[in-house]
Amino acid sequence: MSEEKNYEEKHINSPEPWLDCKSVWPTKAAYFAWLRGLLRKGWSRYPIKTEFMKENRKRILGKKGKEVWGAMCSECKSDKIMQEIEVDHIIDAGSLTCIEDIQPFVVRLLMCPKSNLRFICKVCHKIRNHSQKKGISLEEAAAEKRAIAIIKSKKEMEWFAEHNIQAGRNAVIRRQQMTKYFFEHPEEK
């Protein structure tokens, strides 16, 4: 077998760049996380996304009482300033964890028509992504995200005291308690 054929067989027909550069991508997952980030960076400058934003934004009252550009979140139906809003794919770009995922991911991410786009506020987008990632309802995801936010703020014990709830023995139990509470009391801010 010629050197050229050998190279083609090894690198083009079965590419595995993470094996060539372990210091950059220690695992296959690290490589695909890098690739996903690279493609998402391209999405941030996608011309159809930019056109969608220009065509669908509107003037709203900002926090200081001045008119600013904003949009309505497709989930919570609240008007938000553009800094609090994101453009989301209605049909998600999907996963990118192996070579076979590359083409479908690129097509769904970067060949997407305006009709597959919507505005969503950052809070609702995090909840939707958490729901999809965990395979849970939006209500369960919202409850979990609220519990996570309190835990990250290092105020969970304060929260338990304010709600007269006996805190669980460990962090996992306390998170479950808070999630259950927020799921049962979604109206509480």
Biotite code that builds the C-alpha atoms (Angstrom):
import biotite.structure as struc

atoms = struc.array([
    struc.Atom([0.000, 0.000, 0.000], chain_id="A", res_id=1, res_name="MET", atom_name="CA", element="C"),
    struc.Atom([1.386, 3.402, -0.930], chain_id="A", res_id=2, res_name="SER", atom_name="CA", element="C"),
    struc.Atom([2.112, 6.035, 1.704], chain_id="A", res_id=3, res_name="GLU", atom_name="CA", element="C"),
    struc.Atom([-0.663, 8.248, 0.277], chain_id="A", res_id=4, res_name="GLU", atom_name="CA", element="C"),
    struc.Atom([-3.252, 5.444, 0.448], chain_id="A", res_id=5, res_name="LYS", atom_name="CA", element="C"),
    struc.Atom([-2.140, 4.572, 3.975], chain_id="A", res_id=6, res_name="ASN", atom_name="CA", element="C"),
    struc.Atom([-2.577, 8.219, 5.064], chain_id="A", res_id=7, res_name="TYR", atom_name="CA", element="C"),
    struc.Atom([-6.007, 8.418, 3.398], chain_id="A", res_id=8, res_name="GLU", atom_name="CA", element="C"),
    struc.Atom([-7.137, 5.176, 5.036], chain_id="A", res_id=9, res_name="GLU", atom_name="CA", element="C"),
    struc.Atom([-5.990, 6.311, 8.496], chain_id="A", res_id=10, res_name="LYS", atom_name="CA", element="C"),
    struc.Atom([-6.931, 10.001, 8.522], chain_id="A", res_id=11, res_name="HIS", atom_name="CA", element="C"),
    struc.Atom([-9.689, 10.579, 5.971], chain_id="A", res_id=12, res_name="ILE", atom_name="CA", element="C"),
    struc.Atom([-11.740, 7.402, 5.981], chain_id="A", res_id=13, res_name="ASN", atom_name="CA", element="C"),
    struc.Atom([-11.681, 7.093, 9.778], chain_id="A", res_id=14, res_name="SER", atom_name="CA", element="C"),
    struc.Atom([-10.654, 10.461, 11.235], chain_id="A", res_id=15, res_name="PRO", atom_name="CA", element="C"),
    struc.Atom([-9.990, 10.569, 14.968], chain_id="A", res_id=16, res_name="GLU", atom_name="CA", element="C"),
    struc.Atom([-8.105, 13.847, 15.590], chain_id="A", res_id=17, res_name="PRO", atom_name="CA", element="C"),
    struc.Atom([-8.433, 13.495, 19.366], chain_id="A", res_id=18, res_name="TRP", atom_name="CA", element="C"),
    struc.Atom([-6.013, 10.547, 19.143], chain_id="A", res_id=19, res_name="LEU", atom_name="CA", element="C"),
    struc.Atom([-3.362, 12.703, 17.443], chain_id="A", res_id=20, res_name="ASP", atom_name="CA", element="C"),
    struc.Atom([-3.358, 15.465, 20.040], chain_id="A", res_id=21, res_name="CYS", atom_name="CA", element="C"),
    struc.Atom([-4.192, 14.178, 23.536], chain_id="A", res_id=22, res_name="LYS", atom_name="CA", element="C"),
    struc.Atom([-2.838, 17.373, 25.132], chain_id="A", res_id=23, res_name="SER", atom_name="CA", element="C"),
    struc.Atom([-5.546, 19.392, 23.360], chain_id="A", res_id=24, res_name="VAL", atom_name="CA", element="C"),
    struc.Atom([-8.415, 16.878, 23.378], chain_id="A", res_id=25, res_name="TRP", atom_name="CA", element="C"),
    struc.Atom([-7.817, 14.227, 26.047], chain_id="A", res_id=26, res_name="PRO", atom_name="CA", element="C"),
    struc.Atom([-11.008, 12.428, 25.019], chain_id="A", res_id=27, res_name="THR", atom_name="CA", element="C"),
    struc.Atom([-13.367, 12.065, 22.095], chain_id="A", res_id=28, res_name="LYS", atom_name="CA", element="C"),
    struc.Atom([-15.965, 13.980, 24.126], chain_id="A", res_id=29, res_name="ALA", atom_name="CA", element="C"),
    struc.Atom([-13.523, 16.883, 24.573], chain_id="A", res_id=30, res_name="ALA", atom_name="CA", element="C"),
    struc.Atom([-12.987, 17.028, 20.812], chain_id="A", res_id=31, res_name="TYR", atom_name="CA", element="C"),
    struc.Atom([-16.715, 17.118, 20.056], chain_id="A", res_id=32, res_name="PHE", atom_name="CA", element="C"),
    struc.Atom([-17.305, 19.740, 22.772], chain_id="A", res_id=33, res_name="ALA", atom_name="CA", element="C"),
    struc.Atom([-14.656, 21.895, 21.061], chain_id="A", res_id=34, res_name="TRP", atom_name="CA", element="C"),
    struc.Atom([-16.217, 21.317, 17.627], chain_id="A", res_id=35, res_name="LEU", atom_name="CA", element="C"),
    struc.Atom([-19.722, 22.111, 18.933], chain_id="A", res_id=36, res_name="ARG", atom_name="CA", element="C"),
    struc.Atom([-18.411, 25.372, 20.430], chain_id="A", res_id=37, res_name="GLY", atom_name="CA", element="C"),
    struc.Atom([-16.694, 26.291, 17.175], chain_id="A", res_id=38, res_name="LEU", atom_name="CA", element="C"),
    struc.Atom([-19.888, 25.729, 15.180], chain_id="A", res_id=39, res_name="LEU", atom_name="CA", element="C"),
    struc.Atom([-22.015, 27.594, 17.739], chain_id="A", res_id=40, res_name="ARG", atom_name="CA", element="C"),
    struc.Atom([-19.657, 30.552, 17.399], chain_id="A", res_id=41, res_name="LYS", atom_name="CA", element="C"),
    struc.Atom([-20.528, 30.524, 13.686], chain_id="A", res_id=42, res_name="GLY", atom_name="CA", element="C"),
    struc.Atom([-24.215, 30.468, 14.665], chain_id="A", res_id=43, res_name="TRP", atom_name="CA", element="C"),
    struc.Atom([-23.711, 33.702, 16.620], chain_id="A", res_id=44, res_name="SER", atom_name="CA", element="C"),
    struc.Atom([-22.955, 35.468, 13.305], chain_id="A", res_id=45, res_name="ARG", atom_name="CA", element="C"),
    struc.Atom([-25.399, 33.547, 11.106], chain_id="A", res_id=46, res_name="TYR", atom_name="CA", element="C"),
    struc.Atom([-26.939, 36.083, 8.651], chain_id="A", res_id=47, res_name="PRO", atom_name="CA", element="C"),
    struc.Atom([-30.430, 34.560, 8.771], chain_id="A", res_id=48, res_name="ILE", atom_name="CA", element="C"),
    struc.Atom([-30.383, 34.849, 12.574], chain_id="A", res_id=49, res_name="LYS", atom_name="CA", element="C"),
    struc.Atom([-29.387, 38.528, 12.254], chain_id="A", res_id=50, res_name="THR", atom_name="CA", element="C"),
    struc.Atom([-32.212, 39.156, 9.762], chain_id="A", res_id=51, res_name="GLU", atom_name="CA", element="C"),
    struc.Atom([-34.688, 37.380, 12.052], chain_id="A", res_id=52, res_name="PHE", atom_name="CA", element="C"),
    struc.Atom([-33.664, 39.651, 14.918], chain_id="A", res_id=53, res_name="MET", atom_name="CA", element="C"),
    struc.Atom([-33.997, 42.826, 12.835], chain_id="A", res_id=54, res_name="LYS", atom_name="CA", element="C"),
    struc.Atom([-37.391, 41.816, 11.445], chain_id="A", res_id=55, res_name="GLU", atom_name="CA", element="C"),
    struc.Atom([-38.914, 40.649, 14.725], chain_id="A", res_id=56, res_name="ASN", atom_name="CA", element="C"),
    struc.Atom([-37.579, 43.009, 17.373], chain_id="A", res_id=57, res_name="ARG", atom_name="CA", element="C"),
    struc.Atom([-39.724, 45.861, 18.649], chain_id="A", res_id=58, res_name="LYS", atom_name="CA", element="C"),
    struc.Atom([-39.412, 49.012, 20.697], chain_id="A", res_id=59, res_name="ARG", atom_name="CA", element="C"),
    struc.Atom([-40.180, 48.514, 24.395], chain_id="A", res_id=60, res_name="ILE", atom_name="CA", element="C"),
    struc.Atom([-39.679, 50.503, 27.573], chain_id="A", res_id=61, res_name="LEU", atom_name="CA", element="C"),
    struc.Atom([-36.299, 49.730, 29.107], chain_id="A", res_id=62, res_name="GLY", atom_name="CA", element="C"),
    struc.Atom([-35.375, 49.636, 32.776], chain_id="A", res_id=63, res_name="LYS", atom_name="CA", element="C"),
    struc.Atom([-34.631, 53.373, 32.845], chain_id="A", res_id=64, res_name="LYS", atom_name="CA", element="C"),
    struc.Atom([-37.938, 54.287, 31.196], chain_id="A", res_id=65, res_name="GLY", atom_name="CA", element="C"),
    struc.Atom([-36.407, 54.895, 27.760], chain_id="A", res_id=66, res_name="LYS", atom_name="CA", element="C"),
    struc.Atom([-37.461, 53.098, 24.599], chain_id="A", res_id=67, res_name="GLU", atom_name="CA", element="C"),
    struc.Atom([-35.024, 50.343, 23.637], chain_id="A", res_id=68, res_name="VAL", atom_name="CA", element="C"),
    struc.Atom([-35.008, 47.372, 21.287], chain_id="A", res_id=69, res_name="TRP", atom_name="CA", element="C"),
    struc.Atom([-36.559, 44.251, 22.742], chain_id="A", res_id=70, res_name="GLY", atom_name="CA", element="C"),
    struc.Atom([-38.664, 41.223, 21.976], chain_id="A", res_id=71, res_name="ALA", atom_name="CA", element="C"),
    struc.Atom([-41.295, 38.987, 23.503], chain_id="A", res_id=72, res_name="MET", atom_name="CA", element="C"),
    struc.Atom([-40.108, 35.659, 24.914], chain_id="A", res_id=73, res_name="CYS", atom_name="CA", element="C"),
    struc.Atom([-41.936, 32.798, 23.208], chain_id="A", res_id=74, res_name="SER", atom_name="CA", element="C"),
    struc.Atom([-42.084, 30.874, 26.512], chain_id="A", res_id=75, res_name="GLU", atom_name="CA", element="C"),
    struc.Atom([-43.027, 33.302, 29.296], chain_id="A", res_id=76, res_name="CYS", atom_name="CA", element="C"),
    struc.Atom([-44.598, 35.875, 26.912], chain_id="A", res_id=77, res_name="LYS", atom_name="CA", element="C"),
    struc.Atom([-42.767, 38.737, 28.680], chain_id="A", res_id=78, res_name="SER", atom_name="CA", element="C"),
    struc.Atom([-41.207, 41.621, 26.817], chain_id="A", res_id=79, res_name="ASP", atom_name="CA", element="C"),
    struc.Atom([-37.449, 41.649, 27.421], chain_id="A", res_id=80, res_name="LYS", atom_name="CA", element="C"),
    struc.Atom([-34.677, 43.985, 26.317], chain_id="A", res_id=81, res_name="ILE", atom_name="CA", element="C"),
    struc.Atom([-32.415, 42.487, 23.640], chain_id="A", res_id=82, res_name="MET", atom_name="CA", element="C"),
    struc.Atom([-29.608, 41.836, 26.165], chain_id="A", res_id=83, res_name="GLN", atom_name="CA", element="C"),
    struc.Atom([-31.979, 39.460, 27.991], chain_id="A", res_id=84, res_name="GLU", atom_name="CA", element="C"),
    struc.Atom([-33.208, 37.660, 24.873], chain_id="A", res_id=85, res_name="ILE", atom_name="CA", element="C"),
    struc.Atom([-31.706, 34.943, 22.676], chain_id="A", res_id=86, res_name="GLU", atom_name="CA", element="C"),
    struc.Atom([-32.628, 33.457, 19.313], chain_id="A", res_id=87, res_name="VAL", atom_name="CA", element="C"),
    struc.Atom([-33.469, 29.779, 19.633], chain_id="A", res_id=88, res_name="ASP", atom_name="CA", element="C"),
    struc.Atom([-34.087, 27.004, 17.130], chain_id="A", res_id=89, res_name="HIS", atom_name="CA", element="C"),
    struc.Atom([-37.647, 25.680, 17.390], chain_id="A", res_id=90, res_name="ILE", atom_name="CA", element="C"),
    struc.Atom([-36.357, 22.316, 16.173], chain_id="A", res_id=91, res_name="ILE", atom_name="CA", element="C"),
    struc.Atom([-33.123, 21.894, 18.115], chain_id="A", res_id=92, res_name="ASP", atom_name="CA", element="C"),
    struc.Atom([-29.758, 21.452, 16.384], chain_id="A", res_id=93, res_name="ALA", atom_name="CA", element="C"),
    struc.Atom([-29.422, 18.181, 18.273], chain_id="A", res_id=94, res_name="GLY", atom_name="CA", element="C"),
    struc.Atom([-26.401, 16.365, 19.585], chain_id="A", res_id=95, res_name="SER", atom_name="CA", element="C"),
    struc.Atom([-22.853, 16.366, 18.312], chain_id="A", res_id=96, res_name="LEU", atom_name="CA", element="C"),
    struc.Atom([-21.045, 13.472, 19.962], chain_id="A", res_id=97, res_name="THR", atom_name="CA", element="C"),
    struc.Atom([-19.683, 11.477, 17.015], chain_id="A", res_id=98, res_name="CYS", atom_name="CA", element="C"),
    struc.Atom([-18.602, 11.865, 13.405], chain_id="A", res_id=99, res_name="ILE", atom_name="CA", element="C"),
    struc.Atom([-22.008, 10.748, 12.104], chain_id="A", res_id=100, res_name="GLU", atom_name="CA", element="C"),
    struc.Atom([-23.638, 13.680, 13.963], chain_id="A", res_id=101, res_name="ASP", atom_name="CA", element="C"),
    struc.Atom([-21.593, 16.362, 12.167], chain_id="A", res_id=102, res_name="ILE", atom_name="CA", element="C"),
    struc.Atom([-23.637, 16.798, 8.987], chain_id="A", res_id=103, res_name="GLN", atom_name="CA", element="C"),
    struc.Atom([-27.106, 16.699, 10.617], chain_id="A", res_id=104, res_name="PRO", atom_name="CA", element="C"),
    struc.Atom([-25.914, 19.091, 13.356], chain_id="A", res_id=105, res_name="PHE", atom_name="CA", element="C"),
    struc.Atom([-24.468, 21.584, 10.838], chain_id="A", res_id=106, res_name="VAL", atom_name="CA", element="C"),
    struc.Atom([-27.593, 21.408, 8.673], chain_id="A", res_id=107, res_name="VAL", atom_name="CA", element="C"),
    struc.Atom([-29.953, 22.012, 11.621], chain_id="A", res_id=108, res_name="ARG", atom_name="CA", element="C"),
    struc.Atom([-27.718, 24.714, 13.145], chain_id="A", res_id=109, res_name="LEU", atom_name="CA", element="C"),
    struc.Atom([-26.472, 26.652, 10.124], chain_id="A", res_id=110, res_name="LEU", atom_name="CA", element="C"),
    struc.Atom([-28.924, 25.909, 7.316], chain_id="A", res_id=111, res_name="MET", atom_name="CA", element="C"),
    struc.Atom([-31.962, 26.825, 9.343], chain_id="A", res_id=112, res_name="CYS", atom_name="CA", element="C"),
    struc.Atom([-34.768, 28.972, 7.862], chain_id="A", res_id=113, res_name="PRO", atom_name="CA", element="C"),
    struc.Atom([-36.225, 31.947, 9.748], chain_id="A", res_id=114, res_name="LYS", atom_name="CA", element="C"),
    struc.Atom([-39.418, 29.926, 10.255], chain_id="A", res_id=115, res_name="SER", atom_name="CA", element="C"),
    struc.Atom([-37.455, 27.650, 12.638], chain_id="A", res_id=116, res_name="ASN", atom_name="CA", element="C"),
    struc.Atom([-36.342, 30.538, 14.872], chain_id="A", res_id=117, res_name="LEU", atom_name="CA", element="C"),
    struc.Atom([-37.923, 32.210, 17.879], chain_id="A", res_id=118, res_name="ARG", atom_name="CA", element="C"),
    struc.Atom([-37.025, 34.647, 20.632], chain_id="A", res_id=119, res_name="PHE", atom_name="CA", element="C"),
    struc.Atom([-36.615, 33.204, 24.117], chain_id="A", res_id=120, res_name="ILE", atom_name="CA", element="C"),
    struc.Atom([-35.393, 34.971, 27.253], chain_id="A", res_id=121, res_name="CYS", atom_name="CA", element="C"),
    struc.Atom([-32.179, 33.724, 28.838], chain_id="A", res_id=122, res_name="LYS", atom_name="CA", element="C"),
    struc.Atom([-33.961, 32.367, 31.933], chain_id="A", res_id=123, res_name="VAL", atom_name="CA", element="C"),
    struc.Atom([-36.497, 30.375, 29.900], chain_id="A", res_id=124, res_name="CYS", atom_name="CA", element="C"),
    struc.Atom([-33.753, 29.182, 27.542], chain_id="A", res_id=125, res_name="HIS", atom_name="CA", element="C"),
    struc.Atom([-31.730, 27.772, 30.453], chain_id="A", res_id=126, res_name="LYS", atom_name="CA", element="C"),
    struc.Atom([-34.832, 25.996, 31.748], chain_id="A", res_id=127, res_name="ILE", atom_name="CA", element="C"),
    struc.Atom([-35.664, 24.585, 28.293], chain_id="A", res_id=128, res_name="ARG", atom_name="CA", element="C"),
    struc.Atom([-32.083, 23.358, 27.791], chain_id="A", res_id=129, res_name="ASN", atom_name="CA", element="C"),
    struc.Atom([-32.037, 21.790, 31.272], chain_id="A", res_id=130, res_name="HIS", atom_name="CA", element="C"),
    struc.Atom([-35.345, 20.077, 30.519], chain_id="A", res_id=131, res_name="SER", atom_name="CA", element="C"),
    struc.Atom([-34.018, 18.637, 27.259], chain_id="A", res_id=132, res_name="GLN", atom_name="CA", element="C"),
    struc.Atom([-30.689, 17.599, 28.767], chain_id="A", res_id=133, res_name="LYS", atom_name="CA", element="C"),
    struc.Atom([-32.303, 15.817, 31.733], chain_id="A", res_id=134, res_name="LYS", atom_name="CA", element="C"),
    struc.Atom([-35.390, 14.520, 29.923], chain_id="A", res_id=135, res_name="GLY", atom_name="CA", element="C"),
    struc.Atom([-37.753, 16.186, 32.410], chain_id="A", res_id=136, res_name="ILE", atom_name="CA", element="C"),
    struc.Atom([-40.730, 18.541, 32.107], chain_id="A", res_id=137, res_name="SER", atom_name="CA", element="C"),
    struc.Atom([-40.266, 22.302, 31.886], chain_id="A", res_id=138, res_name="LEU", atom_name="CA", element="C"),
    struc.Atom([-41.885, 22.625, 35.324], chain_id="A", res_id=139, res_name="GLU", atom_name="CA", element="C"),
    struc.Atom([-39.423, 20.152, 36.851], chain_id="A", res_id=140, res_name="GLU", atom_name="CA", element="C"),
    struc.Atom([-36.530, 21.898, 35.114], chain_id="A", res_id=141, res_name="ALA", atom_name="CA", element="C"),
    struc.Atom([-37.654, 25.305, 36.413], chain_id="A", res_id=142, res_name="ALA", atom_name="CA", element="C"),
    struc.Atom([-37.839, 23.927, 39.961], chain_id="A", res_id=143, res_name="ALA", atom_name="CA", element="C"),
    struc.Atom([-34.366, 22.363, 39.640], chain_id="A", res_id=144, res_name="GLU", atom_name="CA", element="C"),
    struc.Atom([-32.839, 25.556, 38.210], chain_id="A", res_id=145, res_name="LYS", atom_name="CA", element="C"),
    struc.Atom([-34.233, 27.589, 41.125], chain_id="A", res_id=146, res_name="ARG", atom_name="CA", element="C"),
    struc.Atom([-32.793, 25.112, 43.634], chain_id="A", res_id=147, res_name="ALA", atom_name="CA", element="C"),
    struc.Atom([-29.434, 25.153, 41.845], chain_id="A", res_id=148, res_name="ILE", atom_name="CA", element="C"),
    struc.Atom([-29.354, 28.972, 41.896], chain_id="A", res_id=149, res_name="ALA", atom_name="CA", element="C"),
    struc.Atom([-29.904, 29.061, 45.664], chain_id="A", res_id=150, res_name="ILE", atom_name="CA", element="C"),
    struc.Atom([-27.247, 26.414, 46.250], chain_id="A", res_id=151, res_name="ILE", atom_name="CA", element="C"),
    struc.Atom([-24.749, 28.304, 44.068], chain_id="A", res_id=152, res_name="LYS", atom_name="CA", element="C"),
    struc.Atom([-25.459, 31.514, 45.993], chain_id="A", res_id=153, res_name="SER", atom_name="CA", element="C"),
    struc.Atom([-24.436, 29.649, 49.194], chain_id="A", res_id=154, res_name="LYS", atom_name="CA", element="C"),
    struc.Atom([-27.760, 30.583, 50.822], chain_id="A", res_id=155, res_name="LYS", atom_name="CA", element="C"),
    struc.Atom([-29.418, 27.188, 50.996], chain_id="A", res_id=156, res_name="GLU", atom_name="CA", element="C"),
    struc.Atom([-29.371, 26.922, 54.808], chain_id="A", res_id=157, res_name="MET", atom_name="CA", element="C"),
    struc.Atom([-30.817, 30.425, 55.023], chain_id="A", res_id=158, res_name="GLU", atom_name="CA", element="C"),
    struc.Atom([-33.560, 29.343, 52.584], chain_id="A", res_id=159, res_name="TRP", atom_name="CA", element="C"),
    struc.Atom([-34.419, 26.286, 54.717], chain_id="A", res_id=160, res_name="PHE", atom_name="CA", element="C"),
    struc.Atom([-34.646, 28.459, 57.844], chain_id="A", res_id=161, res_name="ALA", atom_name="CA", element="C"),
    struc.Atom([-36.883, 31.032, 56.099], chain_id="A", res_id=162, res_name="GLU", atom_name="CA", element="C"),
    struc.Atom([-39.219, 28.254, 54.949], chain_id="A", res_id=163, res_name="HIS", atom_name="CA", element="C"),
    struc.Atom([-39.223, 26.363, 58.276], chain_id="A", res_id=164, res_name="ASN", atom_name="CA", element="C"),
    struc.Atom([-38.062, 23.181, 56.572], chain_id="A", res_id=165, res_name="ILE", atom_name="CA", element="C"),
    struc.Atom([-35.664, 20.739, 58.220], chain_id="A", res_id=166, res_name="GLN", atom_name="CA", element="C"),
    struc.Atom([-32.631, 20.619, 55.915], chain_id="A", res_id=167, res_name="ALA", atom_name="CA", element="C"),
    struc.Atom([-31.559, 17.190, 54.707], chain_id="A", res_id=168, res_name="GLY", atom_name="CA", element="C"),
    struc.Atom([-28.310, 15.532, 55.836], chain_id="A", res_id=169, res_name="ARG", atom_name="CA", element="C"),
    struc.Atom([-26.391, 16.132, 52.601], chain_id="A", res_id=170, res_name="ASN", atom_name="CA", element="C"),
    struc.Atom([-26.343, 18.357, 49.521], chain_id="A", res_id=171, res_name="ALA", atom_name="CA", element="C"),
    struc.Atom([-28.149, 15.835, 47.297], chain_id="A", res_id=172, res_name="VAL", atom_name="CA", element="C"),
    struc.Atom([-31.065, 15.505, 49.719], chain_id="A", res_id=173, res_name="ILE", atom_name="CA", element="C"),
    struc.Atom([-31.247, 19.285, 50.267], chain_id="A", res_id=174, res_name="ARG", atom_name="CA", element="C"),
    struc.Atom([-31.343, 19.904, 46.512], chain_id="A", res_id=175, res_name="ARG", atom_name="CA", element="C"),
    struc.Atom([-34.132, 17.319, 46.154], chain_id="A", res_id=176, res_name="GLN", atom_name="CA", element="C"),
    struc.Atom([-36.078, 18.975, 48.985], chain_id="A", res_id=177, res_name="GLN", atom_name="CA", element="C"),
    struc.Atom([-35.792, 22.408, 47.395], chain_id="A", res_id=178, res_name="MET", atom_name="CA", element="C"),
    struc.Atom([-36.669, 21.103, 43.927], chain_id="A", res_id=179, res_name="THR", atom_name="CA", element="C"),
    struc.Atom([-39.757, 19.367, 45.307], chain_id="A", res_id=180, res_name="LYS", atom_name="CA", element="C"),
    struc.Atom([-40.790, 22.542, 47.129], chain_id="A", res_id=181, res_name="TYR", atom_name="CA", element="C"),
    struc.Atom([-40.411, 24.736, 44.024], chain_id="A", res_id=182, res_name="PHE", atom_name="CA", element="C"),
    struc.Atom([-42.231, 22.177, 41.891], chain_id="A", res_id=183, res_name="PHE", atom_name="CA", element="C"),
    struc.Atom([-45.163, 22.260, 44.341], chain_id="A", res_id=184, res_name="GLU", atom_name="CA", element="C"),
    struc.Atom([-44.990, 26.088, 44.707], chain_id="A", res_id=185, res_name="HIS", atom_name="CA", element="C"),
    struc.Atom([-44.127, 27.413, 41.229], chain_id="A", res_id=186, res_name="PRO", atom_name="CA", element="C"),
    struc.Atom([-45.676, 30.812, 41.943], chain_id="A", res_id=187, res_name="GLU", atom_name="CA", element="C"),
    struc.Atom([-43.183, 31.604, 44.723], chain_id="A", res_id=188, res_name="GLU", atom_name="CA", element="C"),
    struc.Atom([-40.397, 33.924, 43.586], chain_id="A", res_id=189, res_name="LYS", atom_name="CA", element="C"),
])
